[in-house]
Amino acid sequence: MEYSMAREQFGVCAEPSLHSYYLLFNVLDNKNDYVRYTLAKLPEIFNEYSNRFSEANLSTVIAIGATYWDEFYPDAKPKGLRPFPAMQVEDRFAPSNNIDLYIEVRSDRADVNHIVSTRVCEMLNSSVELIEQVKGFRYLDGRDLTGFIEGSDNPRGPHKREVALVKSDQQPLFANGSYLHIQRYRHNMKLWQSLELKQQEDIYGKSKLDDIEYPEADKPDTSHSKRTRIKDAQGNPVALVRQSMPYGHMKVQGLFSVAYCQTPDNYEVILTSMIQGDGHGNYDHLLKYTQAETGAAFFAPSIDFIENLAPASD
């Protein structure tokens, strides 16, 4: 197979959706062969549903956990794939969970997401344990429940693929795959809503209604945009492709954070900037109002890689 022409999973760089369903599984003992066989069949199943419900704009991602990869595919491993980087400084922390499989189902119809997610669980059957399921939704014009636009600095157009996808000359076997980090944040909405508008805007470093960033000189060093918009030694932005969505009900509300990149380094640099800060005590003050309750790292291989997991006789 020519991996340089490998097809990326559509959901990695897809446009925003109205609804999402995030499924997190752990694989049971001695079920690796069955899981590989089943995952190899999923791209075809997803394609059938995409054609059946064409107006829903279905997009999906299958990703393998960093701590499960060696068991799942012992022949080779994406360079740099490693567990989620747990961090803690004072009352700011990013926990790390060992999750074997991640399946993301997004579309503009919640019922289609339910149908597809149900089929996934039926196919994986008793080979896995469903650890967590989170339903996300688009809020207003793509905002977090804090009221601010989520992912306004996301790469656009062809630049998405440049940021998110592994290059064929770097890792031929894993070409057009993507490193994935997820966190489920829980917001303290009561505390957040107690703030005045200007206080909220200072925490984000931009205006709330029209999403206009403060001039760089006016951004507090503790603002979310200051701590997450970082440049490398060459002056290039440390970029991610974010597919995050709000989730919740009347008692629990937050953001399911989803970030893809062609290297795991970028996410770790940004997370460090948020939690550990800049060495002068300046950390992301948004973390006073939201707390990550989960964190996990994965690799989302190309469709071709996944389909080739099935035995050759199939």
Summary of the structure (lengths in Angstrom):
residues: 314
radius of gyration: 19.4
end to end distance: 16.4
largest distance: 64.0
contacts: 1009
relative contact order: 0.23
helix: 33%
strand: 25%
